[in-house]
Amino acid sequence: MIYRFRAILDHHQKDDIFRDIEIRKTDTFEDLHNVVTQCFGFDGSEMASFYVSNKQWEQGQEIALFEMEDSSNTKKMNETILEDIVDDKNTRLIYVYDFLNMWTFLIELGEIVEEAQGTDYPNLLFVCGQVPNDPPERQFESDSSFGEQENGDEFSNDYDESWNLN
């Protein structure tokens, strides 16, 4: 069986940027990583991870390109088969490529179809939009309590250079 995914670049521009990809459900997450990076024009040499997601696009379990020392429950891409994580009920993944630039993609399973004779997989079905030269800027929520003490008073911005010279 073949999974048809839509991989959408998460950016803040008016034009959509996405790729429709076909891949065997028995392929690994590393295979999906390779096809996503290739069809968006990346060389695939940066750190990357998939995250299982729900309908609200909340980040769940990590499937990493490389094993990390401190993450015992993280799966590795080359050891994890697509159909072991993704099915008709669990259809969403978040993919982050290049943790310094945080290229982020929302990947959703659109349908599961029979393998077509004469088609090589993975297969790029459709391309929409041009990938920008620079990664999208990330909008981080500000913590309105930053800079406040527990009693609600703000910390002083005055710096006393001799504070420890007693």
N, C-alpha and C positions, 0 to 999 in steps of 0.2 A: 504494500500500500504506500501511497505517496501523500505527504503532508504539503499543503499549500499554505505558505505563510506570507503575511504582509509585514514588512519591516519598515517602520516609520521613524524618520529622524525627528527626535524631540527638540524642536527649536522654536524661536519666537518670531518667525517671519510669516508673511501672509500666504506664501506659496507652499503647497505640500511637497515634501520630499520623501518618496517611499519606493520600495522595490518589492515586487511579488516574486516569491521564490518557491520552487518545488524541490523537495528532498525526500529520500526514503525514510520511513518512520523507524527503520532499523539502523540508520546512520547515527553517529555520535554528535554530541553538542560541539565537539571540536570541528566536525564537518560543517555544522551550521555556522560556527564562528568563521571558518574559512570562507564560506560563500558570502556571508554578510559583509565581511571586510573587503572582499574582492569586488562585489557588485556596487559598493559605495566608494571604491577607489582608494582604500587604505592598504598598506602593505602587510598588515597582520602581525607586525612585530611587537606591538605594545601589549601590556597587561590588559586582560579583559575578563569579564564575568557575566554570566547569565544569572538572573534571579527569577524564581518562580513568582508569579503575580496572580492577584485575584481580579475581580471585575472592577475594583476601584483603583487599579494599577498600584497597589501597595507592594513593596518589595518583600519577598519571602526568602526561602532557602537559596543559598548561593551555589552556583556551579562554576568553578573557577578554572581558568586556563592552566594555572600552575598551582601545585599544592602549597598551602601556607602553613607555617609551623604552628601557629596558635589557633587554627580553626579545624577542630576535630570532626565536626559534622558537615563540613564543606565537601561537596562532591567535586570530582575532577572531570573536565570536559571530555577527555579522551577515554574515560571509563564509563561514561553515562550515556545510555542509549536514549534517543528522543522519546520513543514510545513508553519508556519507563517513567517519564515525567509528564509528557504532553499527551492528551487525548481529547475526545470530543467534549469533555466536561472541564478539563483544565487546559485552557487555550491560550493563556497570556504569559509572556515572558518580558522581562526588562533586560536589555543588553547594554552594558557599559564597556566602551572601548577607550583605552588610553586614559588612565586614572588621573593624569595631570591635566588633560584637556576635557575630560568627562563628556566624550561623545556618547549620547544616550539614545537608545532606540527602543521603541515600543513594538514588540513582535507579537502578532496574533495569528493563531491557526484559523484559516478561513474555511477550509474543507479538507476532507480526506477522500482521495480518488484512487482508482486503479492505475497501476503503472502502464504507461503508453508504450507500445512496442516501437523501437527505433529512437526513443528519447534517452539521452544521456542525463543522468542525475548526479549531483544537483543541477537544476535548470533555472535560469533567470527568465521569468515569464514576461515581466513588465517593468519599465523604468518610468518614474515620474519625478521631475525636478532635478536640479543641479545642486550637488553638495557644495556648501560655501567653503571658502579657503580657510576660514577661521572657525573654531568651534563656537557654538552658541554660548552666550554669557549665561551663567547660572544665577537665578534669583533666589537668594537665601532669605528666609524669614528672619527679621530682626527680633531679638529678645528684648522686649521693652523694659525688663527689669535689670538689664545689664548696667552696671555702674551705680546701682543702688545698694545701700546697706540693708540689713534685715529690718531695721526700724523705718525704712522708707526714705531716709536721708541720702542724698547723692554723695558720692565720694568727691573730694576736692581734686581739681585738676592742678592745684598748686604743688609744685615739686620743690621740696626742701633738700638741697644738696648736702646739707650737714646733718641730716636726720640721725645718722649713726655715729657721729663724732663726739660723743659725750665722754 
